[in-house]
Amino acid sequence: MQRLFFALWPDVHVRDELVRVGTMLPESTGRPAHPRDLHMTLHFLGHVNVEGVQCLVDAAGSIRSPTFQLTLNKVGHWGRPGLTWCAPSQVPMELTGLVNRLGGVLESCGYQPEQREYRPHVTLVRKVGELALFKLEEAIIWDISEFSLVVSRSDTGVPRYRELRKWSLGL
C-alpha cells in the first residue's frame, strides 16, 4: 500500500519563489515545508494497493487538458489544521477543468472525489499560529504544463514526497 495524491509539482524557479515567500512570514513556532515537498494537491487518494496504482496511471494518461498559467498572489492561514499557504486569488478555469476531469476518470478506479469545494494552495508552514491574509507585492507566475502522481513516505527522512509519474498537459 502506498499513500498517494495527484499534484502540480513546481519547477526550481517557482519552488525558490515559494521558499522566498516563506521567509517573509513572521517568525512562528511552525514547521516550514521542505522546499522539495512544495506542491499543489489536485486530488488526495490515500492508501492505494499495487493494482490500484496501475488503474490510476492508466486513468491519468487519458487526461487531455490545456497548459495554463497560475498566478500565486496571496498568503493566508487556516486555523485548523494550522497551515499557512500561498494561493491564487483567481482560480483559472483550466485548473478547475483539470481537477474535474481528473476526478471524473479516477472514479473508474473506485476513487470518490472530495465533495468540498476545491481550494488550490501550496502549504508553506504547518503547525503555525494565526496569520492574517495578505497579498504578495510580486506575484509568483507558475506555468503549468504537467501534473504528477506523488507518493507520501512515512519515514523520517526529508523530503517526504516523491513524484512517481508525470503527464504532460496540452491539447
KOLKOLSE-152815 format. One record per atom (N, C-alpha, C): x, y, z. Coordinates in steps of 0.1 Angstrom, whole numbers, padded with zeros to 4 digits, always signed. Layout:
N
XYZ...
// end
This chain:
171
+0008-0012+0000+0000+0000+0000+0009+0012+0000+0005+0022-0008+0012+0035-0009+0002+0046-0007+0006+0056+0000-0002+0068+0002+0001+0078-0009-0010+0080-0017-0008+0088-0030-0017+0100-0031-0012+0109-0040-0020+0120-0044-0015+0125-0057-0025+0132-0065-0021+0139-0077-0018+0153-0074-0008+0159-0080-0004+0173-0077+0002+0180-0089+0002+0193-0087+0011+0202-0096+0024+0203-0088+0035+0200-0095+0048+0200-0089+0056+0212-0095+0060+0221-0087+0067+0233-0092+0081+0230-0097+0085+0238-0107+0099+0238-0112+0108+0245-0102+0121+0245-0104+0130+0251-0094+0127+0266-0092+0124+0273-0103+0122+0288-0101+0110+0290-0092+0099+0284-0095+0087+0286-0087+0089+0281-0073+0096+0270-0071+0099+0265-0058+0107+0275-0050+0117+0281-0056+0126+0291-0050+0117+0303-0046+0108+0307-0054+0100+0318-0051+0090+0315-0039+0085+0303-0039+0077+0299-0027+0085+0299-0014+0097+0294-0015+0106+0294-0003+0108+0309+0001+0110+0318-0009+0113+0332-0005+0100+0338+0002+0088+0334-0003+0076+0339+0004+0076+0334+0018+0080+0321+0020+0080+0316+0034+0089+0323+0043+0100+0328+0038+0110+0336+0046+0104+0350+0050+0094+0354+0042+0088+0367+0045+0078+0367+0057+0074+0355+0061+0064+0353+0071+0069+0356+0085+0061+0361+0093+0066+0364+0107+0071+0351+0113+0081+0353+0122+0086+0341+0129+0075+0334+0137+0075+0321+0136+0064+0314+0144+0071+0301+0149+0062+0293+0156+0067+0280+0161+0063+0270+0150+0059+0274+0139+0055+0264+0128+0067+0257+0122+0063+0247+0114+0073+0238+0108+0072+0241+0093+0082+0248+0087+0082+0251+0072+0082+0238+0064+0075+0238+0053+0076+0226+0044+0090+0225+0038+0094+0213+0036+0107+0211+0030+0106+0217+0015+0116+0224+0011+0114+0230-0003+0111+0220-0014+0116+0208-0013+0113+0198-0023+0100+0191-0021+0092+0195-0011+0079+0189-0008+0068+0199-0013+0072+0211-0017+0062+0221-0021+0054+0216-0033+0041+0217-0033+0033+0212-0044+0018+0218-0042+0010+0216-0052-0004+0220-0051-0012+0207-0054-0019+0202-0044-0026+0190-0045-0038+0192-0054-0040+0182-0063-0052+0182-0072-0062+0172-0066-0058+0160-0062-0067+0150-0056-0058+0142-0046-0063+0141-0034-0056+0132-0024-0063+0118-0025-0056+0108-0026-0062+0094-0028-0061+0085-0016-0052+0088-0007-0050+0079+0004-0042+0067+0001-0044+0056+0008-0036+0044+0006-0042+0036-0006-0033+0032-0015-0036+0025-0027-0027+0013-0029-0034+0002-0032-0026-0011-0035-0020-0011-0049-0012-0020-0051-0004-0021-0064-0014-0021-0076-0024-0029-0076-0034-0029-0087-0041-0016-0089-0044-0009-0078-0050+0004-0078-0041+0014-0085-0028+0013-0082-0018+0023-0088-0019+0022-0103-0019+0010-0108-0019+0008-0123-0032+0014-0129-0043+0013-0122-0056+0018-0127-0054+0034-0127-0049+0040-0116-0047+0054-0116-0038+0059-0127-0027+0052-0129-0018+0056-0140-0025+0056-0154-0033+0045-0156-0040+0044-0169-0050+0055-0170-0057+0058-0159-0068+0068-0159-0062+0082-0162-0051+0085-0155-0044+0098-0156-0039+0100-0170-0035+0089-0177-0030+0090-0190-0040+0094-0200-0053+0093-0197-0063+0096-0206-0067+0111-0205-0061+0119-0196-0065+0133-0194-0060+0141-0206-0068+0149-0211-0065+0159-0221-0069+0173-0215-0059+0181-0213-0062+0194-0207-0052+0204-0212-0056+0217-0214-0046+0227-0219-0036+0231-0209-0024+0235-0213-0015+0242-0204-0021+0255-0200-0016+0260-0188-0022+0273-0184-0012+0280-0174-0015+0292-0170-0006+0299-0161-0014+0301-0148-0007+0299-0137-0013+0301-0124-0006+0313-0117-0013+0322-0112-0007+0334-0105-0010+0332-0090+0001+0329-0083+0000+0328-0069+0003+0342-0063-0007+0348-0057-0006+0362-0052-0011+0365-0038-0015+0355-0031-0020+0357-0017-0015+0347-0008-0013+0351+0004-0009+0342+0015-0019+0343+0026-0022+0331+0032-0033+0331+0042-0030+0320+0052-0040+0317+0060-0038+0308+0071-0052+0301+0074-0051+0288+0077-0063+0281+0082-0060+0277+0096-0068+0282+0105-0065+0279+0120-0065+0264+0123-0074+0257+0117-0074+0243+0118-0072+0237+0104-0062+0232+0101-0051+0225+0109-0039+0233+0112-0039+0246+0111-0027+0254+0114-0018+0255+0102-0023+0257+0090-0015+0258+0078-0014+0272+0073-0002+0276+0069+0000+0289+0062+0003+0285+0048-0004+0292+0038-0004+0288+0024-0002+0299+0015+0001+0296+0003+0002+0306-0008-0008+0301-0019-0016+0310-0025-0027+0306-0034-0030+0317-0044-0037+0313-0055-0042+0323-0064-0054+0330-0059-0056+0343-0061-0068+0350-0058-0079+0347-0068-0075+0343-0080-0084+0339-0091-0080+0325-0096-0089+0316-0095-0086+0302-0099-0089+0301-0114-0079+0298-0122-0081+0297-0137-0090+0286-0140-0099+0288-0150-0109+0277-0153-0101+0265-0158-0089+0266-0163-0082+0255-0168-0078+0246-0156-0075+0252-0144-0072+0244-0132-0084+0237-0128-0095+0244-0127-0108+0238-0123-0112+0226-0132-0110+0228-0145-0112+0218-0155-0104+0206-0153-0091+0208-0151-0081+0197-0148-0086+0189-0136-0089+0196-0125-0093+0189-0113-0106+0181-0116-0115+0187-0123-0128+0180-0125-0126+0168-0135-0118+0169-0145-0116+0158-0154-0108+0147-0147-0098+0151-0140-0091+0140-0132-0100+0133-0123-0108+0140-0115-0117+0134-0106-0126+0124-0113-0131+0128-0125-0140+0120-0132-0134+0107-0137-0122+0107-0142-0116+0095-0147-0111+0086-0135-0108+0092-0123-0104+0084-0112-0116+0076-0106-0128+0080-0108-0139+0073-0104-0139+0059-0109-0134+0057-0121-0133+0043-0127-0124+0034-0119-0116+0040-0111-0106+0032-0102-0112+0031-0088-0124+0035-0086-0130+0034-0073-0128+0046-0064-0121+0056-0069-0119+0068-0061-0131+0077-0061-0134+0082-0049-0145+0091-0047-0140+0105-0045-0141+0114-0054-0135+0128-0053-0141+0135-0040-0133+0144-0035-0137+0152-0024-0150+0160-0027-0159+0161-0018-0171+0168-0020-0170+0183-0017-0160+0187-0009-0159+0201-0006-0153+0208-0018-0156+0221-0018-0150+0230-0028-0135+0229-0029-0130+0228-0041-0115+0227-0043-0109+0241-0040-0100+0241-0031-0093+0253-0027-0078+0252-0030-0074+0256-0042-0060+0254-0046-0050+0262-0037-0040+0256-0032-0030+0262-0024-0017+0254-0023-0006+0261-0019+0006+0254-0016+0009+0257-0002+0010+0246+0006+0013+0247+0020+0028+0251+0022+0030+0263+0030+0043+0268+0032+0048+0264+0046+0039+0264+0056+0042+0262+0070+0031+0254+0077+0034+0244+0085+0025+0236+0092+0026+0239+0107+0015+0237+0114+0015+0238+0129+0019+0253+0133+0012+0262+0127+0016+0276+0129+0004+0283+0135+0006+0294+0143-0005+0302+0149-0011+0310+0138-0020+0319+0142-0028+0328+0134-0019+0337+0125-0024+0339+0113-0017+0349+0104-0028+0355+0095-0028+0368+0094-0038+0375+0085-0035+0373+0071-0045+0372+0063-0044+0371+0048-0037+0383+0043-0028+0381+0033-0022+0393+0027-0019+0390+0012-0018+0400+0004-0015+0399-0010+0000+0401-0011+0006+0393-0021+0020+0394-0024+0022+0407-0032+0033+0414-0029+0036+0426-0038+0040+0421-0052+0047+0410-0052+0051+0405-0065+0046+0390-0066+0036+0388-0075+0030+0375-0077+0040+0365-0082+0038+0352-0079+0046+0341-0085+0038+0336-0097+0044+0336-0108+0038+0331-0121+0043+0317-0123+0033+0308-0123+0037+0294-0125+0030+0289-0138+0039+0285-0147+0034+0279-0160+0032+0264-0158+0019+0260-0159+0015+0247-0156+0015+0239-0170+0023+0229-0171+0024+0221-0183+0024+0206-0180+0022+0202-0168+0022+0188-0164+0016+0187-0150+0012+0174-0147+0007+0171-0134+0014+0158-0130+0014+0155-0117+0021+0143-0112+0013+0134-0103+0017+0122-0102+0013+0112-0092+0024+0112-0082+0021+0114-0069+0031+0116-0059+0028+0106-0048+0039+0100-0042+0038+0092-0030+0043+0099-0018+0036+0097-0007+0040+0103+0006+0046+0092+0014+0059+0094+0018+0066+0085+0026+0064+0088+0040+0063+0078+0049+0061+0080+0063+0074+0079+0071+0085+0077+0064+0098+0076+0072+0102+0090+0076+0112+0091+0084+0115+0104+0090+0125+0112+0081+0129+0107+0070+0138+0114+0061+0131+0125+0054+0138+0135+0049+0133+0146+0042+0139+0146+0028+0132+0149+0017+0118+0153+0017+0108+0141+0019+0096+0143+0022+0086+0133+0024+0079+0128+0012+0079+0137+0001+0071+0134-0011+0080+0131-0022+0076+0122-0031+0084+0118-0043+0074+0116-0055+0078+0122-0066+0070+0120-0078+0072+0106-0083+0061+0099-0086+0061+0085-0092+0061+0086-0107+0052+0095-0112+0050+0096-0126+0044+0110-0129+0047+0115-0141+0041+0127-0145+0035+0127-0159+0026+0135-0162+0019+0136-0175+0019+0150-0180+0022+0152-0193+0022+0165-0199+0008+0169-0202+0006+0182-0201-0007+0188-0205-0005+0194-0219-0016+0197-0225-0016+0202-0239-0026+0195-0247-0033+0202-0255-0043+0196-0264-0038+0192-0277
// end
